[in-house]
Amino acid sequence: MRLPRTLIDEYPDGRLLVGLIGLTLAGALVRPRRLALLAGACLLTWVPLTLLGGVIDPSAPKLRLQLIRYWFPIFPAFVLGGLAALWLPAAVLTGRLPGGPRTRAVVPAVVVLAAATVVTGVAARSWWASGATRLGGATQLEAFRSWMHDHNRAYGRVWADSRTASVLKVYRSGPFGGRDWDAPVFALREGAPFTPHRGDLVVFFDADKGKLCPWCKSSARRVWGSVSGDRPGWSQVYATRDGVLRVYAIG
C-alpha cells in the first residue's frame, strides 16, 4: 500500500489517482478482455518494486518506495486503465439512450475528458498556488538579484550557509543570461571559521520558518545558531517585505 498511501498523504490529486488505480483493477475483473493489458502492465511494475522495496530483504531495501519517482513507470498504465474503466460503462449506458452514433461517441468522450481535466486541474492548481513558486509569490531571490544589481561592486563578498549559498550562486546570473552582480558567494559550513571584511554581506534566506527552503533553515541554524541578525557590527541593509530574505552588512 506504499503507493496509494504516498499519493494520498503528499499530493492534492492523490485521492483521484488512487481512484484511477481502483478503477483499473476493478475494470480488469469485470471486463478482463478490455482492461487486462493495462492492469497487467500496472502489476508487472508494482510487484517487482514492492519486492525490491523491502519484501525480499527487509533489512536492506533496494528502493525507498516513499519517493514517488520510483513509481512513475506505473502511472501511464493505471491512468489509462482508470479512464478506460470510465469509458466502458459510459459507452454501455449511452448505447441504451435514444440518439445517433455521434451521441454514443461524444458522451463517453466527455466523461473521460471531464475526469482527466479534474485530475489535471487539481494537480496544476496545487503547483501554481504553492508559495514556493513564482506565481505563488516566491520572488524573494529575484528581488535580491535586482537589489544586488543596483548595488553592484558596493559590497565585497556575500556570506551564507551552504544551502543558501548554492542558491545564491544561481541568482548571480541574470534572467536572460550574463552576470547581474560580481561579488563572490562564500558558503560557511558548520565549524568553519568566519572571516568577514568590512563591507561583506551576510544573507539569511527562509531561515525563520523554512516554508520555501527547509534545508536553508536547518543549514543556517547549524552555522549561525541565532538567525536574528542582531550581532555587533551587523546592520540590515535589505529585506524583502515578507522578511523571508534578509541581508546584513558587516560594519
C-alpha positions, -999 to 999 in steps of 0.1 A, spaced: 0 0 0 30 23 -2 20 39 -35 -16 48 -25 -5 60 9 22 82 -5 -2 97 -31 -29 104 -5 -6 118 21 16 140 -1 -3 151 -32 -35 171 -36 -46 149 -65 -36 117 -47 -71 105 -39 -81 110 -75 -51 90 -87 -59 63 -62 -94 62 -76 -79 56 -111 -59 27 -97 -90 12 -82 -109 16 -114 -81 -1 -133 -81 -31 -111 -119 -33 -108 -123 -29 -145 -99 -57 -152 -120 -80 -130 -153 -70 -147 -141 -66 -183 -108 -86 -184 -107 -87 -222 -107 -49 -224 -85 -39 -194 -63 -70 -187 -34 -55 -206 -34 -22 -187 -39 -39 -153 -12 -64 -161 12 -36 -171 5 -20 -138 11 -51 -117 42 -61 -137 59 -30 -124 41 -27 -90 50 -62 -78 88 -61 -85 91 -26 -69 73 -39 -38 96 -69 -36 127 -48 -40 114 -22 -16 117 -45 14 98 -78 9 128 -98 -3 153 -83 22 136 -62 49 169 -53 65 183 -37 33 156 -25 9 169 -17 -25 145 12 -31 129 39 -9 93 35 -20 81 66 -3 99 85 -31 73 89 -59 99 88 -87 102 51 -83 65 47 -91 65 68 -123 66 38 -147 33 27 -133 14 59 -139 6 55 -176 -9 21 -171 -33 30 -142 -42 64 -156 -51 49 -190 -68 20 -172 -88 42 -149 -100 64 -178 -108 33 -199 -129 20 -169 -149 52 -171 -153 50 -208 -167 15 -209 -198 19 -187 -204 53 -202 -204 38 -236 -228 10 -225 -252 34 -209 -251 58 -238 -259 29 -262 -292 24 -244 -302 61 -248 -320 74 -279 -297 91 -303 -274 86 -332 -239 72 -334 -225 107 -328 -242 109 -294 -229 75 -285 -194 86 -293 -195 120 -277 -209 113 -243 -182 87 -232 -155 111 -245 -169 139 -225 -170 117 -193 -133 107 -198 -123 143 -207 -140 157 -176 -123 131 -153 -89 139 -169 -95 176 -166 -104 174 -129 -73 154 -120 -50 176 -140 -66 208 -127 -62 198 -91 -26 190 -96 -19 222 -116 -36 244 -91 -16 230 -62 15 239 -82 7 274 -92 -9 283 -59 21 270 -39 40 296 -20 72 280 -33 65 290 -70 69 324 -86 32 326 -93 26 318 -56 48 348 -46 82 332 -42 101 361 -58 124 369 -29 155 358 -47 146 377 -78 142 408 -57 176 402 -41 192 398 -75 177 431 -86 189 448 -54 224 434 -59 224 446 -95 216 481 -83 244 479 -57 269 460 -78 305 464 -65 293 482 -34 300 451 -13 330 428 -14 317 393 -6 285 375 2 284 350 30 256 325 36 251 289 49 260 262 24 224 256 12 216 293 7 249 299 -9 243 273 -36 210 290 -45 225 325 -45 252 314 -70 224 307 -94 209 342 -89 242 358 -98 232 352 -133 207 375 -149 172 363 -160 184 365 -197 220 354 -192 251 373 -183 262 382 -148 240 406 -127 264 412 -99 300 405 -93 305 398 -55 316 362 -49 294 340 -28 311 321 1 295 291 18 300 289 55 299 254 69 294 242 105 327 246 124 344 266 96 360 300 105 340 331 96 365 358 84 345 387 71 358 420 59 342 454 62 315 457 36 308 420 33 272 408 33 255 380 52 223 366 37 196 347 55 170 331 32 140 315 48 159 309 80 129 316 103 101 294 91 116 272 63 85 271 42 102 277 9 136 261 17 135 240 49 171 229 42 182 265 42 166 270 76 183 240 91 217 248 75 216 284 87 208 274 122 236 249 123 261 276 111 249 307 129 229 294 158 207 325 161 194 339 128 181 371 142 210 392 127 213 411 159 251 410 162 278 436 169 288 453 137 260 440 117 234 463 101 205 453 80 207 468 45 180 450 27 150 427 34 120 416 13 86 428 25 77 394 40 111 391 57 119 358 41 152 371 28 173 395 50 207 410 42 232 423 67 263 443 60 294 439 82 304 473 95 
